[in-house]
């Protein structure tokens, strides 16, 4: 069977959702009998799970029949590599189509590079790639993400507080960060909620993120330009009531039944929904309880079995291409 090489040429100190997903896919494939390795010249990531560490290599030699998985960030030497005819079986794991568009890669470029297919995490991102680039839908393979239901699991007793992560929302031209802005607006309009704690999740290891979600009632979603949006799903699994932005990619699963979803322009609506959730959850409002149930069910659909089935089918097709 052909060896599958994931290119992960980032600093070992960097730990993002994209890197986490790459390692998880590699591990699942390895567990199911596929020869897999992860190329990271800077060394094994500091946050990498122990189970993935044997898969890492720091020097690379790619035989002609191997399968090479490129990330969507095709800059610097990755752009040079994907143009090399010596690397024959090239695929791109496009975890975020908006990042991919920023590198200005056209369908003609993909043909010239000899790329044989794209992978993406959602039907939403696949549809976007088809619409923007004019790619044949059969060229794109959807492999869903996985929510760790054992890690993101509600405590029996929750504290009425907000957890949020705003890594992608930085201050712009004098406008404060969106988490700061929404918190200020909430306190101005609903001063009785000023004592509600806010837990910021930036730069926290996954275990601490899970613990914060598991113990909290509300997750403020500040998703932006997502291909799917894993964090709101993890919050649903932890039985947080999700309030905030769907981030485009969240439309894959966001419904009026499983959360209060808005666009980034609807600040007042987000604030009102936060107040509704913070006041209604301690009172066990039955409508909000049903919403929590629907959110938890939504998260359960993104499970290991579904992802493993899609991975095996996709990579078997690659190996026999």
ChimeraX commands (.cxc) that place a marker at each C-alpha (Angstrom):
marker #1 position 0.00,0.00,0.00 radius 0.5
marker #1 position 1.24,3.49,-0.78 radius 0.5
marker #1 position 2.64,5.58,2.06 radius 0.5
marker #1 position 0.65,8.72,2.91 radius 0.5
marker #1 position 2.78,11.73,3.84 radius 0.5
marker #1 position 1.18,14.74,5.50 radius 0.5
marker #1 position 3.24,17.92,5.09 radius 0.5
marker #1 position 3.09,19.92,8.32 radius 0.5
marker #1 position 5.99,22.37,7.96 radius 0.5
marker #1 position 5.18,24.64,10.89 radius 0.5
marker #1 position 6.93,25.63,14.09 radius 0.5
marker #1 position 6.68,22.97,16.76 radius 0.5
marker #1 position 5.30,25.60,19.17 radius 0.5
marker #1 position 2.31,26.28,16.88 radius 0.5
marker #1 position -0.91,24.45,17.72 radius 0.5
marker #1 position -4.03,25.25,15.71 radius 0.5
marker #1 position -7.26,23.50,14.87 radius 0.5
marker #1 position -5.86,22.72,11.44 radius 0.5
marker #1 position -2.75,21.05,12.83 radius 0.5
marker #1 position -4.84,19.15,15.37 radius 0.5
marker #1 position -7.09,17.84,12.59 radius 0.5
marker #1 position -4.14,16.83,10.41 radius 0.5
marker #1 position -2.64,14.79,13.23 radius 0.5
marker #1 position -5.99,13.25,14.05 radius 0.5
marker #1 position -6.54,12.14,10.46 radius 0.5
marker #1 position -3.04,10.68,10.32 radius 0.5
marker #1 position -3.64,8.76,13.54 radius 0.5
marker #1 position -7.00,7.37,12.40 radius 0.5
marker #1 position -5.51,6.21,9.10 radius 0.5
marker #1 position -2.57,4.60,10.92 radius 0.5
marker #1 position -4.96,2.77,13.26 radius 0.5
marker #1 position -6.77,1.39,10.22 radius 0.5
marker #1 position -3.68,-0.06,8.55 radius 0.5
marker #1 position -2.53,2.75,6.26 radius 0.5
marker #1 position 1.20,3.55,6.18 radius 0.5
marker #1 position 1.32,7.15,7.39 radius 0.5
marker #1 position 3.97,9.71,8.28 radius 0.5
marker #1 position 3.92,13.40,9.19 radius 0.5
marker #1 position 6.72,15.62,7.93 radius 0.5
marker #1 position 7.60,18.43,10.31 radius 0.5
marker #1 position 11.22,19.62,9.96 radius 0.5
marker #1 position 11.09,21.69,13.17 radius 0.5
marker #1 position 10.31,18.58,15.20 radius 0.5
marker #1 position 7.27,17.07,16.89 radius 0.5
marker #1 position 4.77,19.73,18.04 radius 0.5
marker #1 position 4.89,20.43,21.75 radius 0.5
marker #1 position 1.15,19.75,22.08 radius 0.5
marker #1 position 1.06,16.61,19.92 radius 0.5
marker #1 position -0.61,13.60,21.56 radius 0.5
marker #1 position 1.82,10.84,22.49 radius 0.5
marker #1 position -0.03,8.43,20.20 radius 0.5
marker #1 position 0.98,10.49,17.13 radius 0.5
marker #1 position 4.66,11.03,17.96 radius 0.5
marker #1 position 5.96,7.84,16.27 radius 0.5
marker #1 position 4.47,9.08,12.97 radius 0.5
marker #1 position 6.67,12.20,12.73 radius 0.5
marker #1 position 9.70,12.55,10.48 radius 0.5
marker #1 position 12.05,15.54,10.12 radius 0.5
marker #1 position 13.68,14.57,6.81 radius 0.5
marker #1 position 11.75,13.83,3.66 radius 0.5
marker #1 position 12.16,11.58,0.65 radius 0.5
marker #1 position 9.00,11.01,-1.39 radius 0.5
marker #1 position 8.95,7.96,-3.71 radius 0.5
marker #1 position 7.02,8.44,-6.92 radius 0.5
marker #1 position 4.12,6.23,-5.86 radius 0.5
marker #1 position 3.60,7.84,-2.45 radius 0.5
marker #1 position 0.62,10.06,-1.66 radius 0.5
marker #1 position 1.52,13.56,-0.49 radius 0.5
marker #1 position -1.00,15.72,1.35 radius 0.5
marker #1 position -0.31,19.46,1.15 radius 0.5
marker #1 position -1.91,22.03,3.46 radius 0.5
marker #1 position -3.85,24.85,1.82 radius 0.5
marker #1 position -1.21,27.46,2.73 radius 0.5
marker #1 position 0.82,27.14,-0.47 radius 0.5
marker #1 position 3.53,29.72,0.12 radius 0.5
marker #1 position 7.33,29.73,0.25 radius 0.5
marker #1 position 8.82,26.27,-0.32 radius 0.5
marker #1 position 5.40,24.55,-0.36 radius 0.5
marker #1 position 4.56,26.45,-3.54 radius 0.5
marker #1 position 7.86,25.27,-5.03 radius 0.5
marker #1 position 7.26,21.70,-3.93 radius 0.5
marker #1 position 3.75,21.40,-5.32 radius 0.5
marker #1 position 5.12,22.44,-8.72 radius 0.5
marker #1 position 7.73,19.64,-8.68 radius 0.5
marker #1 position 6.90,16.91,-11.21 radius 0.5
marker #1 position 8.90,14.44,-9.09 radius 0.5
marker #1 position 6.06,14.48,-6.55 radius 0.5
marker #1 position 3.37,12.68,-8.50 radius 0.5
marker #1 position 0.38,11.93,-6.25 radius 0.5
marker #1 position -0.48,15.36,-4.83 radius 0.5
marker #1 position -3.58,16.19,-2.86 radius 0.5
marker #1 position -4.49,19.32,-0.88 radius 0.5
marker #1 position -6.21,19.20,2.48 radius 0.5
marker #1 position -8.12,22.49,2.25 radius 0.5
marker #1 position -9.21,22.98,5.85 radius 0.5
marker #1 position -10.34,26.54,5.21 radius 0.5
marker #1 position -11.29,27.65,1.73 radius 0.5
marker #1 position -10.95,31.33,2.65 radius 0.5
marker #1 position -7.27,30.84,3.47 radius 0.5
marker #1 position -6.88,28.92,0.21 radius 0.5
marker #1 position -8.37,31.75,-1.86 radius 0.5
marker #1 position -5.81,34.14,-0.37 radius 0.5
marker #1 position -3.03,32.22,-2.16 radius 0.5
marker #1 position -4.72,32.89,-5.51 radius 0.5
marker #1 position -4.60,29.28,-6.72 radius 0.5
marker #1 position -6.81,28.78,-9.76 radius 0.5
marker #1 position -8.17,25.59,-11.28 radius 0.5
marker #1 position -5.61,25.95,-14.07 radius 0.5
marker #1 position -2.87,26.14,-11.44 radius 0.5
marker #1 position -4.12,22.93,-9.84 radius 0.5
marker #1 position -4.03,21.22,-13.23 radius 0.5
marker #1 position -0.54,22.55,-13.91 radius 0.5
marker #1 position 0.68,21.37,-10.49 radius 0.5
marker #1 position -0.75,17.92,-11.14 radius 0.5
marker #1 position -3.00,17.97,-8.07 radius 0.5
marker #1 position -5.31,14.96,-8.13 radius 0.5
marker #1 position -7.90,16.06,-5.58 radius 0.5
marker #1 position -8.89,18.30,-2.69 radius 0.5
marker #1 position -10.12,17.35,0.76 radius 0.5
marker #1 position -12.28,19.65,2.87 radius 0.5
marker #1 position -14.22,19.36,6.16 radius 0.5
marker #1 position -17.76,20.24,5.11 radius 0.5
marker #1 position -20.30,20.34,2.32 radius 0.5
marker #1 position -20.39,24.11,2.87 radius 0.5
marker #1 position -16.71,24.48,2.02 radius 0.5
marker #1 position -17.04,22.09,-0.92 radius 0.5
marker #1 position -19.87,24.16,-2.36 radius 0.5
marker #1 position -17.79,27.32,-1.94 radius 0.5
marker #1 position -14.80,25.78,-3.73 radius 0.5
marker #1 position -17.04,24.65,-6.59 radius 0.5
marker #1 position -18.67,28.07,-6.88 radius 0.5
marker #1 position -15.52,30.18,-6.66 radius 0.5
marker #1 position -13.03,28.04,-8.56 radius 0.5
marker #1 position -15.35,26.17,-10.88 radius 0.5
marker #1 position -13.94,22.82,-9.74 radius 0.5
marker #1 position -15.72,19.60,-10.65 radius 0.5
marker #1 position -17.51,18.43,-7.46 radius 0.5
marker #1 position -16.10,14.92,-7.97 radius 0.5
marker #1 position -12.61,16.42,-7.50 radius 0.5
marker #1 position -13.42,17.39,-3.88 radius 0.5
marker #1 position -13.73,14.90,-1.01 radius 0.5
marker #1 position -15.48,15.78,2.26 radius 0.5
marker #1 position -14.04,14.32,5.47 radius 0.5
marker #1 position -15.94,15.55,8.55 radius 0.5
marker #1 position -14.31,16.67,11.75 radius 0.5
marker #1 position -14.69,14.84,15.07 radius 0.5
marker #1 position -16.02,16.15,18.36 radius 0.5
marker #1 position -14.45,14.39,21.35 radius 0.5
marker #1 position -17.62,13.55,23.27 radius 0.5
marker #1 position -15.67,12.14,26.21 radius 0.5
marker #1 position -13.68,15.33,26.67 radius 0.5
marker #1 position -16.49,17.80,25.95 radius 0.5
marker #1 position -19.13,16.47,28.30 radius 0.5
marker #1 position -21.37,18.53,30.56 radius 0.5
marker #1 position -20.91,18.71,34.31 radius 0.5
marker #1 position -24.02,17.97,36.31 radius 0.5
marker #1 position -23.68,21.37,37.97 radius 0.5
marker #1 position -22.82,24.33,35.74 radius 0.5
marker #1 position -21.90,27.86,36.66 radius 0.5
marker #1 position -23.89,30.60,34.93 radius 0.5
marker #1 position -21.03,32.13,32.96 radius 0.5
marker #1 position -19.89,32.86,29.41 radius 0.5
marker #1 position -16.95,31.17,27.71 radius 0.5
marker #1 position -15.64,32.55,24.43 radius 0.5
marker #1 position -12.64,32.59,22.11 radius 0.5
marker #1 position -11.89,35.52,19.84 radius 0.5
marker #1 position -8.52,34.61,18.36 radius 0.5
marker #1 position -9.59,35.57,14.84 radius 0.5
marker #1 position -11.23,38.84,15.86 radius 0.5
marker #1 position -8.53,41.42,16.49 radius 0.5
marker #1 position -9.05,45.15,16.96 radius 0.5
marker #1 position -9.31,46.96,13.62 radius 0.5
marker #1 position -8.78,50.69,13.08 radius 0.5
marker #1 position -9.87,51.70,16.54 radius 0.5
marker #1 position -12.72,49.18,16.85 radius 0.5
marker #1 position -12.23,47.09,20.01 radius 0.5
marker #1 position -12.18,43.32,19.97 radius 0.5
marker #1 position -15.63,41.85,19.51 radius 0.5
marker #1 position -15.57,40.02,22.84 radius 0.5
marker #1 position -14.80,43.30,24.63 radius 0.5
marker #1 position -17.43,45.17,22.63 radius 0.5
marker #1 position -20.20,42.64,23.29 radius 0.5
marker #1 position -19.34,42.43,26.97 radius 0.5
marker #1 position -19.52,46.21,27.28 radius 0.5
marker #1 position -22.84,46.34,25.42 radius 0.5
marker #1 position -24.28,43.58,27.62 radius 0.5
marker #1 position -23.33,45.45,30.79 radius 0.5
marker #1 position -24.74,48.72,29.47 radius 0.5
marker #1 position -28.08,47.30,28.42 radius 0.5
marker #1 position -28.39,44.66,31.15 radius 0.5
marker #1 position -26.48,46.00,34.17 radius 0.5
marker #1 position -27.94,43.24,36.35 radius 0.5
marker #1 position -25.71,40.81,34.39 radius 0.5
marker #1 position -22.49,42.71,35.06 radius 0.5
marker #1 position -21.37,40.15,37.64 radius 0.5
marker #1 position -21.61,37.23,35.19 radius 0.5
marker #1 position -18.07,35.81,34.73 radius 0.5
marker #1 position -16.47,35.73,31.27 radius 0.5
marker #1 position -13.88,33.03,30.59 radius 0.5
marker #1 position -11.48,33.72,27.70 radius 0.5
marker #1 position -10.15,30.61,25.98 radius 0.5
marker #1 position -7.33,32.03,23.86 radius 0.5
marker #1 position -4.07,30.06,23.81 radius 0.5
marker #1 position -5.40,27.41,26.20 radius 0.5
marker #1 position -4.69,23.67,25.85 radius 0.5
marker #1 position -7.63,21.57,24.80 radius 0.5
marker #1 position -8.12,20.01,28.23 radius 0.5
marker #1 position -8.57,23.42,29.88 radius 0.5
marker #1 position -10.91,24.53,27.10 radius 0.5
marker #1 position -13.02,21.44,27.67 radius 0.5
marker #1 position -13.10,21.95,31.42 radius 0.5
marker #1 position -14.25,25.56,30.98 radius 0.5
marker #1 position -17.00,24.59,28.54 radius 0.5
marker #1 position -18.15,21.63,30.61 radius 0.5
marker #1 position -18.67,23.88,33.64 radius 0.5
marker #1 position -20.32,26.85,31.83 radius 0.5
marker #1 position -23.83,27.62,30.66 radius 0.5
marker #1 position -23.19,29.83,27.61 radius 0.5
marker #1 position -20.68,29.83,24.77 radius 0.5
marker #1 position -20.30,33.08,22.84 radius 0.5
marker #1 position -19.36,32.11,19.28 radius 0.5
marker #1 position -17.16,34.64,17.49 radius 0.5
marker #1 position -16.55,32.38,14.49 radius 0.5
marker #1 position -15.33,34.14,11.37 radius 0.5
marker #1 position -14.63,32.88,7.85 radius 0.5
marker #1 position -14.86,29.23,8.84 radius 0.5
marker #1 position -15.12,26.17,6.63 radius 0.5
marker #1 position -17.05,24.44,9.42 radius 0.5
marker #1 position -16.32,25.77,12.91 radius 0.5
marker #1 position -15.37,23.00,15.36 radius 0.5
marker #1 position -15.37,25.03,18.59 radius 0.5
marker #1 position -19.14,25.75,18.64 radius 0.5
marker #1 position -19.75,22.02,18.12 radius 0.5
marker #1 position -17.50,21.23,21.08 radius 0.5
marker #1 position -19.50,23.73,23.12 radius 0.5
marker #1 position -22.74,22.02,22.09 radius 0.5
marker #1 position -21.29,18.69,23.19 radius 0.5
marker #1 position -20.53,20.26,26.58 radius 0.5
marker #1 position -24.18,21.44,26.75 radius 0.5
marker #1 position -23.36,25.10,26.49 radius 0.5
marker #1 position -26.05,27.19,24.88 radius 0.5
marker #1 position -24.34,28.66,21.82 radius 0.5
marker #1 position -24.98,32.34,21.10 radius 0.5
marker #1 position -23.20,34.36,18.44 radius 0.5
marker #1 position -21.84,34.23,14.91 radius 0.5
marker #1 position -22.14,31.20,12.64 radius 0.5
marker #1 position -18.93,32.21,10.82 radius 0.5
marker #1 position -20.34,31.12,7.42 radius 0.5
marker #1 position -19.11,27.54,7.74 radius 0.5
marker #1 position -21.29,27.03,10.78 radius 0.5
marker #1 position -24.28,27.06,8.45 radius 0.5
marker #1 position -23.37,23.40,7.91 radius 0.5
marker #1 position -25.09,22.64,11.23 radius 0.5
marker #1 position -26.50,25.88,12.71 radius 0.5
marker #1 position -30.30,25.92,13.06 radius 0.5
marker #1 position -32.80,27.97,15.09 radius 0.5
marker #1 position -33.35,24.82,17.15 radius 0.5
marker #1 position -29.74,24.32,18.36 radius 0.5
marker #1 position -28.53,27.86,19.09 radius 0.5
marker #1 position -28.93,31.60,18.66 radius 0.5
marker #1 position -27.04,32.27,15.41 radius 0.5
marker #1 position -26.28,35.67,13.88 radius 0.5
marker #1 position -23.99,37.46,11.45 radius 0.5
marker #1 position -21.21,39.73,12.79 radius 0.5
marker #1 position -23.31,42.80,11.99 radius 0.5
marker #1 position -26.04,41.82,14.48 radius 0.5
marker #1 position -24.41,43.00,17.69 radius 0.5
marker #1 position -27.61,44.12,19.42 radius 0.5
marker #1 position -29.30,40.81,18.63 radius 0.5
marker #1 position -26.35,38.86,20.07 radius 0.5
marker #1 position -26.50,40.92,23.27 radius 0.5
marker #1 position -30.24,40.30,23.67 radius 0.5
marker #1 position -29.77,36.57,23.09 radius 0.5
marker #1 position -26.96,36.45,25.67 radius 0.5
marker #1 position -29.27,38.06,28.21 radius 0.5
marker #1 position -32.09,35.65,27.35 radius 0.5
marker #1 position -29.77,32.68,27.84 radius 0.5
marker #1 position -28.18,33.93,31.06 radius 0.5
marker #1 position -31.57,34.68,32.60 radius 0.5
marker #1 position -33.37,31.61,31.27 radius 0.5
marker #1 position -30.91,28.79,31.89 radius 0.5
marker #1 position -30.81,29.05,35.70 radius 0.5
marker #1 position -34.62,29.01,35.64 radius 0.5
marker #1 position -34.53,25.87,33.46 radius 0.5
marker #1 position -36.56,27.50,30.70 radius 0.5
marker #1 position -38.01,24.54,28.75 radius 0.5
marker #1 position -37.39,26.16,25.37 radius 0.5
marker #1 position -33.72,26.62,26.20 radius 0.5
marker #1 position -33.49,23.07,27.54 radius 0.5
marker #1 position -34.78,21.77,24.20 radius 0.5
marker #1 position -32.19,23.94,22.47 radius 0.5
marker #1 position -29.43,22.37,24.60 radius 0.5
marker #1 position -30.74,18.90,23.68 radius 0.5
marker #1 position -30.73,19.79,19.99 radius 0.5
marker #1 position -27.19,21.16,20.23 radius 0.5
marker #1 position -25.92,18.04,21.94 radius 0.5
marker #1 position -27.55,15.88,19.27 radius 0.5
marker #1 position -25.97,18.02,16.53 radius 0.5
marker #1 position -22.52,17.54,18.05 radius 0.5
marker #1 position -23.06,13.78,18.29 radius 0.5
marker #1 position -23.31,13.56,14.48 radius 0.5
marker #1 position -19.65,14.57,14.19 radius 0.5
marker #1 position -18.29,11.33,15.59 radius 0.5
marker #1 position -15.29,9.07,15.13 radius 0.5
marker #1 position -17.24,6.46,13.17 radius 0.5
marker #1 position -18.44,8.95,10.54 radius 0.5
marker #1 position -14.98,10.49,10.13 radius 0.5
marker #1 position -13.22,7.12,10.00 radius 0.5
marker #1 position -15.60,5.79,7.35 radius 0.5
marker #1 position -15.08,8.88,5.19 radius 0.5
marker #1 position -11.28,8.78,5.67 radius 0.5
marker #1 position -10.99,5.09,4.75 radius 0.5
marker #1 position -13.18,5.44,1.66 radius 0.5
marker #1 position -11.34,8.56,0.51 radius 0.5
marker #1 position -7.80,7.29,1.02 radius 0.5
marker #1 position -8.55,3.88,-0.45 radius 0.5
marker #1 position -9.64,5.73,-3.56 radius 0.5
marker #1 position -6.42,7.76,-3.49 radius 0.5
marker #1 position -4.30,4.63,-3.13 radius 0.5
marker #1 position -5.98,3.03,-6.14 radius 0.5
marker #1 position -6.13,6.20,-8.26 radius 0.5
marker link #1:1,2 radius 0.2
marker link #1:2,3 radius 0.2
marker link #1:3,4 radius 0.2
marker link #1:4,5 radius 0.2
marker link #1:5,6 radius 0.2
marker link #1:6,7 radius 0.2
marker link #1:7,8 radius 0.2
marker link #1:8,9 radius 0.2
marker link #1:9,10 radius 0.2
marker link #1:10,11 radius 0.2
marker link #1:11,12 radius 0.2
marker link #1:12,13 radius 0.2
marker link #1:13,14 radius 0.2
marker link #1:14,15 radius 0.2
marker link #1:15,16 radius 0.2
marker link #1:16,17 radius 0.2
marker link #1:17,18 radius 0.2
marker link #1:18,19 radius 0.2
marker link #1:19,20 radius 0.2
marker link #1:20,21 radius 0.2
marker link #1:21,22 radius 0.2
marker link #1:22,23 radius 0.2
marker link #1:23,24 radius 0.2
marker link #1:24,25 radius 0.2
marker link #1:25,26 radius 0.2
marker link #1:26,27 radius 0.2
marker link #1:27,28 radius 0.2
marker link #1:28,29 radius 0.2
marker link #1:29,30 radius 0.2
marker link #1:30,31 radius 0.2
marker link #1:31,32 radius 0.2
marker link #1:32,33 radius 0.2
marker link #1:33,34 radius 0.2
marker link #1:34,35 radius 0.2
marker link #1:35,36 radius 0.2
marker link #1:36,37 radius 0.2
marker link #1:37,38 radius 0.2
marker link #1:38,39 radius 0.2
marker link #1:39,40 radius 0.2
marker link #1:40,41 radius 0.2
marker link #1:41,42 radius 0.2
marker link #1:42,43 radius 0.2
marker link #1:43,44 radius 0.2
marker link #1:44,45 radius 0.2
marker link #1:45,46 radius 0.2
marker link #1:46,47 radius 0.2
marker link #1:47,48 radius 0.2
marker link #1:48,49 radius 0.2
marker link #1:49,50 radius 0.2
marker link #1:50,51 radius 0.2
marker link #1:51,52 radius 0.2
marker link #1:52,53 radius 0.2
marker link #1:53,54 radius 0.2
marker link #1:54,55 radius 0.2
marker link #1:55,56 radius 0.2
marker link #1:56,57 radius 0.2
marker link #1:57,58 radius 0.2
marker link #1:58,59 radius 0.2
marker link #1:59,60 radius 0.2
marker link #1:60,61 radius 0.2
marker link #1:61,62 radius 0.2
marker link #1:62,63 radius 0.2
marker link #1:63,64 radius 0.2
marker link #1:64,65 radius 0.2
marker link #1:65,66 radius 0.2
marker link #1:66,67 radius 0.2
marker link #1:67,68 radius 0.2
marker link #1:68,69 radius 0.2
marker link #1:69,70 radius 0.2
marker link #1:70,71 radius 0.2
marker link #1:71,72 radius 0.2
marker link #1:72,73 radius 0.2
marker link #1:73,74 radius 0.2
marker link #1:74,75 radius 0.2
marker link #1:75,76 radius 0.2
marker link #1:76,77 radius 0.2
marker link #1:77,78 radius 0.2
marker link #1:78,79 radius 0.2
marker link #1:79,80 radius 0.2
marker link #1:80,81 radius 0.2
marker link #1:81,82 radius 0.2
marker link #1:82,83 radius 0.2
marker link #1:83,84 radius 0.2
marker link #1:84,85 radius 0.2
marker link #1:85,86 radius 0.2
marker link #1:86,87 radius 0.2
marker link #1:87,88 radius 0.2
marker link #1:88,89 radius 0.2
marker link #1:89,90 radius 0.2
marker link #1:90,91 radius 0.2
marker link #1:91,92 radius 0.2
marker link #1:92,93 radius 0.2
marker link #1:93,94 radius 0.2
marker link #1:94,95 radius 0.2
marker link #1:95,96 radius 0.2
marker link #1:96,97 radius 0.2
marker link #1:97,98 radius 0.2
marker link #1:98,99 radius 0.2
marker link #1:99,100 radius 0.2
marker link #1:100,101 radius 0.2
marker link #1:101,102 radius 0.2
marker link #1:102,103 radius 0.2
marker link #1:103,104 radius 0.2
marker link #1:104,105 radius 0.2
marker link #1:105,106 radius 0.2
marker link #1:106,107 radius 0.2
marker link #1:107,108 radius 0.2
marker link #1:108,109 radius 0.2
marker link #1:109,110 radius 0.2
marker link #1:110,111 radius 0.2
marker link #1:111,112 radius 0.2
marker link #1:112,113 radius 0.2
marker link #1:113,114 radius 0.2
marker link #1:114,115 radius 0.2
marker link #1:115,116 radius 0.2
marker link #1:116,117 radius 0.2
marker link #1:117,118 radius 0.2
marker link #1:118,119 radius 0.2
marker link #1:119,120 radius 0.2
marker link #1:120,121 radius 0.2
marker link #1:121,122 radius 0.2
marker link #1:122,123 radius 0.2
marker link #1:123,124 radius 0.2
marker link #1:124,125 radius 0.2
marker link #1:125,126 radius 0.2
marker link #1:126,127 radius 0.2
marker link #1:127,128 radius 0.2
marker link #1:128,129 radius 0.2
marker link #1:129,130 radius 0.2
marker link #1:130,131 radius 0.2
marker link #1:131,132 radius 0.2
marker link #1:132,133 radius 0.2
marker link #1:133,134 radius 0.2
marker link #1:134,135 radius 0.2
marker link #1:135,136 radius 0.2
marker link #1:136,137 radius 0.2
marker link #1:137,138 radius 0.2
marker link #1:138,139 radius 0.2
marker link #1:139,140 radius 0.2
marker link #1:140,141 radius 0.2
marker link #1:141,142 radius 0.2
marker link #1:142,143 radius 0.2
marker link #1:143,144 radius 0.2
marker link #1:144,145 radius 0.2
marker link #1:145,146 radius 0.2
marker link #1:146,147 radius 0.2
marker link #1:147,148 radius 0.2
marker link #1:148,149 radius 0.2
marker link #1:149,150 radius 0.2
marker link #1:150,151 radius 0.2
marker link #1:151,152 radius 0.2
marker link #1:152,153 radius 0.2
marker link #1:153,154 radius 0.2
marker link #1:154,155 radius 0.2
marker link #1:155,156 radius 0.2
marker link #1:156,157 radius 0.2
marker link #1:157,158 radius 0.2
marker link #1:158,159 radius 0.2
marker link #1:159,160 radius 0.2
marker link #1:160,161 radius 0.2
marker link #1:161,162 radius 0.2
marker link #1:162,163 radius 0.2
marker link #1:163,164 radius 0.2
marker link #1:164,165 radius 0.2
marker link #1:165,166 radius 0.2
marker link #1:166,167 radius 0.2
marker link #1:167,168 radius 0.2
marker link #1:168,169 radius 0.2
marker link #1:169,170 radius 0.2
marker link #1:170,171 radius 0.2
marker link #1:171,172 radius 0.2
marker link #1:172,173 radius 0.2
marker link #1:173,174 radius 0.2
marker link #1:174,175 radius 0.2
marker link #1:175,176 radius 0.2
marker link #1:176,177 radius 0.2
marker link #1:177,178 radius 0.2
marker link #1:178,179 radius 0.2
marker link #1:179,180 radius 0.2
marker link #1:180,181 radius 0.2
marker link #1:181,182 radius 0.2
marker link #1:182,183 radius 0.2
marker link #1:183,184 radius 0.2
marker link #1:184,185 radius 0.2
marker link #1:185,186 radius 0.2
marker link #1:186,187 radius 0.2
marker link #1:187,188 radius 0.2
marker link #1:188,189 radius 0.2
marker link #1:189,190 radius 0.2
marker link #1:190,191 radius 0.2
marker link #1:191,192 radius 0.2
marker link #1:192,193 radius 0.2
marker link #1:193,194 radius 0.2
marker link #1:194,195 radius 0.2
marker link #1:195,196 radius 0.2
marker link #1:196,197 radius 0.2
marker link #1:197,198 radius 0.2
marker link #1:198,199 radius 0.2
marker link #1:199,200 radius 0.2
marker link #1:200,201 radius 0.2
marker link #1:201,202 radius 0.2
marker link #1:202,203 radius 0.2
marker link #1:203,204 radius 0.2
marker link #1:204,205 radius 0.2
marker link #1:205,206 radius 0.2
marker link #1:206,207 radius 0.2
marker link #1:207,208 radius 0.2
marker link #1:208,209 radius 0.2
marker link #1:209,210 radius 0.2
marker link #1:210,211 radius 0.2
marker link #1:211,212 radius 0.2
marker link #1:212,213 radius 0.2
marker link #1:213,214 radius 0.2
marker link #1:214,215 radius 0.2
marker link #1:215,216 radius 0.2
marker link #1:216,217 radius 0.2
marker link #1:217,218 radius 0.2
marker link #1:218,219 radius 0.2
marker link #1:219,220 radius 0.2
marker link #1:220,221 radius 0.2
marker link #1:221,222 radius 0.2
marker link #1:222,223 radius 0.2
marker link #1:223,224 radius 0.2
marker link #1:224,225 radius 0.2
marker link #1:225,226 radius 0.2
marker link #1:226,227 radius 0.2
marker link #1:227,228 radius 0.2
marker link #1:228,229 radius 0.2
marker link #1:229,230 radius 0.2
marker link #1:230,231 radius 0.2
marker link #1:231,232 radius 0.2
marker link #1:232,233 radius 0.2
marker link #1:233,234 radius 0.2
marker link #1:234,235 radius 0.2
marker link #1:235,236 radius 0.2
marker link #1:236,237 radius 0.2
marker link #1:237,238 radius 0.2
marker link #1:238,239 radius 0.2
marker link #1:239,240 radius 0.2
marker link #1:240,241 radius 0.2
marker link #1:241,242 radius 0.2
marker link #1:242,243 radius 0.2
marker link #1:243,244 radius 0.2
marker link #1:244,245 radius 0.2
marker link #1:245,246 radius 0.2
marker link #1:246,247 radius 0.2
marker link #1:247,248 radius 0.2
marker link #1:248,249 radius 0.2
marker link #1:249,250 radius 0.2
marker link #1:250,251 radius 0.2
marker link #1:251,252 radius 0.2
marker link #1:252,253 radius 0.2
marker link #1:253,254 radius 0.2
marker link #1:254,255 radius 0.2
marker link #1:255,256 radius 0.2
marker link #1:256,257 radius 0.2
marker link #1:257,258 radius 0.2
marker link #1:258,259 radius 0.2
marker link #1:259,260 radius 0.2
marker link #1:260,261 radius 0.2
marker link #1:261,262 radius 0.2
marker link #1:262,263 radius 0.2
marker link #1:263,264 radius 0.2
marker link #1:264,265 radius 0.2
marker link #1:265,266 radius 0.2
marker link #1:266,267 radius 0.2
marker link #1:267,268 radius 0.2
marker link #1:268,269 radius 0.2
marker link #1:269,270 radius 0.2
marker link #1:270,271 radius 0.2
marker link #1:271,272 radius 0.2
marker link #1:272,273 radius 0.2
marker link #1:273,274 radius 0.2
marker link #1:274,275 radius 0.2
marker link #1:275,276 radius 0.2
marker link #1:276,277 radius 0.2
marker link #1:277,278 radius 0.2
marker link #1:278,279 radius 0.2
marker link #1:279,280 radius 0.2
marker link #1:280,281 radius 0.2
marker link #1:281,282 radius 0.2
marker link #1:282,283 radius 0.2
marker link #1:283,284 radius 0.2
marker link #1:284,285 radius 0.2
marker link #1:285,286 radius 0.2
marker link #1:286,287 radius 0.2
marker link #1:287,288 radius 0.2
marker link #1:288,289 radius 0.2
marker link #1:289,290 radius 0.2
marker link #1:290,291 radius 0.2
marker link #1:291,292 radius 0.2
marker link #1:292,293 radius 0.2
marker link #1:293,294 radius 0.2
marker link #1:294,295 radius 0.2
marker link #1:295,296 radius 0.2
marker link #1:296,297 radius 0.2
marker link #1:297,298 radius 0.2
marker link #1:298,299 radius 0.2
marker link #1:299,300 radius 0.2
marker link #1:300,301 radius 0.2
marker link #1:301,302 radius 0.2
marker link #1:302,303 radius 0.2
marker link #1:303,304 radius 0.2
marker link #1:304,305 radius 0.2
marker link #1:305,306 radius 0.2
marker link #1:306,307 radius 0.2
marker link #1:307,308 radius 0.2
marker link #1:308,309 radius 0.2
marker link #1:309,310 radius 0.2
marker link #1:310,311 radius 0.2
marker link #1:311,312 radius 0.2
marker link #1:312,313 radius 0.2
marker link #1:313,314 radius 0.2
marker link #1:314,315 radius 0.2
marker link #1:315,316 radius 0.2
marker link #1:316,317 radius 0.2
marker link #1:317,318 radius 0.2
marker link #1:318,319 radius 0.2
marker link #1:319,320 radius 0.2
marker link #1:320,321 radius 0.2
view
